[in-house]
Amino acid sequence: MTIYTARPIDPGVLKELRDLDDAGRPCDPYVDPEGGDPLRCCLRPIRPGELVALVSYAPLRRWAAGTAASPGAYDEQGPVFIHAEPCAGPSGDGYPFARPGALRTLRRYDARGHIAGGRLLEIPVAADEAFDAALDDAFSDPEVALVHVRAVEYGCYQFEVRRP
């Protein structure tokens, strides 16, 4: 049983990103004819024909704004796909984008928002169990406040997991 929750981008943040993204650019929606790219609003792949947007998102900065954290140089922003209009969010549990053989890095952050380690994970067939074990390892360090899961190939932010 999965004890951790893969967190999508918060609906309030999505509302802001659909106006101006974290780089200050206006949202530019388009219909994706092919689909397949990961949506960070509902944690599933884009379906062909969906109205989406590619926006710049700063997950650590957004988390830090609600805490006493000051990530400093660890703050970063990058591109993520979102629905261009509000959606229902994730419809399942487990870990999204968990294709066997895919490489993920689990980047750990402390309460200050500073990197506190990381781990490479090659996703096996039993993906949920592997993520649970990797997150157990990450959160065994009492200093770890949250973990960002990223794709190794492009460094793309996939989702966040906070201390349970």
C-alpha positions, 0 to 999 in steps of 0.5 A: 500500500502506498503511504506517500502521495504524489502531489500535483500542482495546487489548483490555486497555483494553476489558476495563477500559472494560467494567467502568468507563469513563474517566468512572468510570461502569459499563458499560451494555450494550444491543442496538442494533436499527438498527446503523451506529454505529462500533465502536472495538474492531473498527473497523467499524459496529455490525450490527443486533442486536449487544450494545454499550455507549456508554462514555467513553474518554480516548485521549490519557490512556490513551496517556500512561499508558504513556509519559512524556507529560503532556497536561495540558489536552489530555487529553479524553474522549468517547463511543465505542461498543464491543462489550459482550463481547470481540470478535476486533478488526479483520478487515481493513486499511486505514482504517475509517469512510472514507466518501467525502465524510466530513470528518475531522480528523487531530490531531497530538500530540507526545511530551509529549501536546500538540497539534502541529497538525492537518489537515482531510481530506475523504475521497475515493474513494481513501481509503487513498491520501488517509489515507496522504498526510495521515499522511505529512505529519503524520509528516514533523514529527519531533516528532509521536508520534501522530495521532488521527483524528476525525469533524468533525461531532461531534468523535468519536474514530475511531482512532489512528495511531502513528509507524511 
